[in-house]
Amino acid sequence: MAFKSASWTKVKKAVNNRASFTQGNMSGRWVDDVDDTCWGQLPQEHKDQLKADLIVCPRYVVFSYQTPIGWAESMTDKNKWTIPNVRYSVTTTQHQSVLAFAANQFPKSINDHLPY
């Protein structure tokens, strides 16, 4: 199902405010415990990174289905995001695009792009 303009706006507002949201199979919430998250299809190297990050402090995590597709450290630095450059299904790739838009994390060049 394609995201409509209102959905993009809803997700962008939630991501900017680090608020919990669910929009179809995309969701976001604060995670403060390694045992309190699903890992879905997140590759091991990124899973290890997120686990290490969660030991330091809670993270705002955005999921596509059960897979973390991006996480942010705090409310104070709105531009500090980790969005792994991983190729998933067509729908999850769309969710990655929505997250990049919502978090203002656009590629710096054509060679530094997300996998969409």
C-alpha positions as CSV (number, residue, x, y, z in Angstrom):
1,M,0.0,0.0,0.0
2,A,1.4,3.3,-1.0
3,F,1.9,6.1,1.6
4,K,-0.3,9.1,1.0
5,S,0.8,12.6,1.6
6,A,-1.1,12.8,5.0
7,S,0.7,9.6,6.1
8,W,4.2,11.1,5.3
9,T,3.2,14.2,7.2
10,K,2.0,12.1,10.2
11,V,5.3,10.1,10.3
12,K,7.4,13.2,9.9
13,K,5.7,14.9,12.8
14,A,6.0,11.8,15.0
15,V,9.7,11.3,14.1
16,N,10.6,15.0,14.7
17,N,8.9,14.8,18.1
18,R,10.2,11.3,18.8
19,A,6.6,10.3,19.5
20,S,5.3,6.7,19.3
21,F,3.4,6.1,16.1
22,T,2.0,3.3,14.0
23,Q,1.3,3.9,10.3
24,G,0.4,0.6,8.6
25,N,3.4,-1.7,9.1
26,M,5.7,1.2,10.0
27,S,6.1,2.3,13.6
28,G,8.3,4.2,15.9
29,R,8.9,4.1,19.7
30,W,11.5,4.6,22.4
31,V,13.4,1.5,23.3
32,D,15.5,1.3,26.5
33,D,16.2,-2.3,26.9
34,V,18.0,-4.7,24.5
35,D,15.5,-7.4,25.5
36,D,12.6,-5.0,24.6
37,T,12.9,-5.0,20.9
38,C,12.4,-7.2,17.8
39,W,15.3,-7.6,15.5
40,G,13.4,-8.7,12.4
41,Q,15.7,-8.9,9.3
42,L,18.3,-6.4,10.7
43,P,21.8,-7.8,9.7
44,Q,24.0,-8.9,12.6
45,E,26.5,-6.0,12.3
46,H,23.7,-3.5,12.7
47,K,22.0,-5.5,15.4
48,D,25.3,-5.5,17.4
49,Q,25.5,-1.7,16.9
50,L,22.0,-1.1,18.1
51,K,22.5,-3.4,21.1
52,A,25.6,-1.5,22.0
53,D,23.9,1.8,21.6
54,L,21.0,0.7,23.8
55,I,23.4,-0.1,26.6
56,V,24.5,3.5,26.6
57,C,21.1,5.1,26.5
58,P,17.5,4.7,25.1
59,R,17.0,5.1,21.4
60,Y,14.1,6.2,19.4
61,V,13.7,3.3,16.9
62,V,11.6,3.2,13.7
63,F,10.5,-0.2,12.5
64,S,9.3,-1.6,9.3
65,Y,7.2,-4.6,10.3
66,Q,9.5,-6.1,13.0
67,T,12.8,-4.8,11.6
68,P,14.5,-1.7,13.0
69,I,15.3,0.5,10.0
70,G,16.7,3.5,11.8
71,W,17.3,4.9,15.3
72,A,18.1,8.2,16.9
73,E,19.9,8.9,20.2
74,S,18.1,11.8,21.7
75,M,15.6,14.7,21.4
76,T,18.4,17.2,21.4
77,D,20.3,16.3,18.3
78,K,17.5,15.9,15.7
79,N,20.1,15.1,12.9
80,K,21.9,12.2,14.6
81,W,20.4,9.2,13.0
82,T,21.6,5.7,12.2
83,I,19.9,4.4,9.1
84,P,21.6,1.2,8.0
85,N,22.2,1.0,4.2
86,V,20.5,-2.4,3.8
87,R,18.2,-3.6,1.0
88,Y,14.9,-5.1,2.1
89,S,11.5,-5.7,0.4
90,V,9.8,-3.1,-1.7
91,T,7.5,-2.1,1.2
92,T,10.4,-1.8,3.7
93,T,12.4,0.2,1.1
94,Q,9.5,2.6,0.9
95,H,9.5,2.8,4.7
96,Q,13.2,3.6,4.5
97,S,12.4,6.4,2.1
98,V,9.7,7.8,4.4
99,L,12.1,7.7,7.4
100,A,14.8,9.5,5.4
101,F,12.3,12.2,4.5
102,A,10.9,12.4,8.0
103,A,14.4,12.6,9.6
104,N,15.8,14.9,7.0
105,Q,18.5,12.3,6.3
106,F,18.9,12.6,2.5
107,P,22.0,11.4,0.7
108,K,24.8,13.9,0.4
109,S,25.7,12.6,-3.1
110,I,24.6,10.0,-5.6
111,N,27.3,7.7,-4.2
112,D,26.1,8.0,-0.6
113,H,22.5,6.8,-0.9
114,L,20.1,4.6,0.9
115,P,19.3,1.3,-0.8
116,Y,16.3,2.6,-2.7
